[in-house]
Structures are given as structure tokens and as C-alpha cells.
Amino acid sequence: MYLVVVTALAFALDAVFGDPRWLPHPVVAMGRAISWAEPRLRTAFPDSPAGRRRAGRVLAACLPATSFCLVWAALALLGAISPVARFAAEVYLCYQLLAACELRRQSLAVARALATGGVGAARRAVGMIVGRDASSLDAAGCIRASVETVAENASDGVIAPLLYMMIGGAPLAAAYKAVNTLDSMVGYKNPRYIDFGRASARLDDAANWIPARVTALCMVATAPLAGLSASGAARAWRRDHASHLSPNAGHPESAVAGALGVRLNGPGVYGGVLVQKPYVGDATRQIEPGDVARTCRLMYAASMLALAAAAVIRLAICLAAR
């Protein structure tokens, strides 16, 4: 029951409080560690494709392992002092590793910016949450980018951490977030990171393989609870999940596109380069600002289903082992 209660409380705290700016955040610490380690590893290995790949493999191995060990050691030390202190610390750490509330806040800020400040304000708001160049986006493009961000991060920002928490508590969830942070910082297919970030990108693909598919399945199952189409979500997921440059992101994004009845993805500008990405979903209607809130409702419904299912499975395994 311990990890079930820890994970459920962490999810509830994130839903209520989100990420207060004044609190230190473990993902920020991971990002700083990556920024510190990258130039040193690049210097330590030969400046060749093979050398950069070796340096990247060291980073991809060390940061998740260090994150796991540090969290495990801290919790073990607290547990030796007080089980209550360990429990509180693990709940807090798990809460900090979830991003549902922040996703909701920042995505809805795009819709509000569009309504109050026009396209220019929406571009600035969406530029805070996406990696693409937002300067050329029109109103529909800003909303589409927000919906896509919530859809993709429903998996790696919410449901994947929940699943890893349920398996190994805060230490395993911290290791997963380290993998995810590595991918977001160095896992790019550009001249700077094509070699150095390869190991991080592949590790992230492996870590998200099951969670991405679980997320899409939960979205299909809970679409009616969010007032959306389960049949549309299932159809688009089955047909379009492979129509994405990522082996995982296409699963939740295609499910969201089908549930909403809109078309997502398509060409985008990244680092000044136009990237031709296939569309997912069908344009049965034009995307609209209200779709951001609908996607957030679907994210929460799918997350709660994933949490409940994982809790039932964990408890069943524990009871069977007795």
C-alpha cells in the first residue's frame, strides 16, 4: 500500500498546487547538472563522431543512475531517523516530478493570451512551452501547438512518472525524469547533438515505449468522460500512431487528435529549419481555443485511470505474493 498511497497523494498535491516558483525543483537541478557535465565530457573525449557518442553515453548512464542513488540514499537516511519523515519526503519528491498542473496552466495561458492579446501574445505564450519557432504561427497554429504539447506530455510528464513511481517510488521516478530531461536538452538531431545526444534520445525512447501506449489506451477509454469521441480516438490512434518522427509521441497525439476530431502536427520550424512532419487525425472541424481545455480534461481523466489501474495491479501482485 505504501507506494500506492505515496503516488496518489503526489498526484493530488500536483493537481492542487502545481509547481510553486519559490520551491527548488529536482528537474531544474538535473538541467544544471547536464549543462555542467556537457562541456567537460566533450573535452574529455576526442572531438570525433565516435568520441562524441562515447561522451554522450557516459552522460546518459551517469545522470539517471546518480539521480536514483541520491534519492534512494536520502530516503534511506530519513527512514533511519523517522518513517514519517521518509514518507513525507517521498510524497514531496514524487509530487515535484509530476507536471499535470503546470501543463494545464501554461497551455491554458496560450488560449487566454490569444483571447486578450491576439496572435502576438499567443506566440509569446506558446514559445514558453514548445521547442519550435513560434514567430510564424497563426492563431490556429498556436492552439494546435498547445494541444500537441499537452498530448505528448500527458505521457512523459504525467502518466510515465506515475507508472515508475508505482514500480519503484521516488528513486525510479527521479531516474526516469533524468532520462526525460536529458532527451529534452541534448536529444536533438542537429549538428551539435546528433552524436552526443544519441544515447539520451534512445534511452528516452525505451523508457517511454510502454507509457506512451498506456497513455493512448487510457485516453481512448476516458474520452467520453471528457466529452470527446472514444471511437475517433481509437480510429486515429490505430491508423496514425506511426505517422510521427518519434516512436512514442505519435500514440497520445493521434489519440487526442481523433478524440477532438481535429488534425495535429504537420510542418513546423525548428531552429530555423522547416521540418516536414506528417499530420495525425482528420480535420472534421477547425481547431479552436476551447480544444486546449478539452485536452487538459482528457489528460486528467487518462491520468486518473492509469493511476487507478496501476494501483489495482500493484495491490493484486502484492496479495498474490503473500
Disulfide bonds with the S-S distance in Angstrom:
none
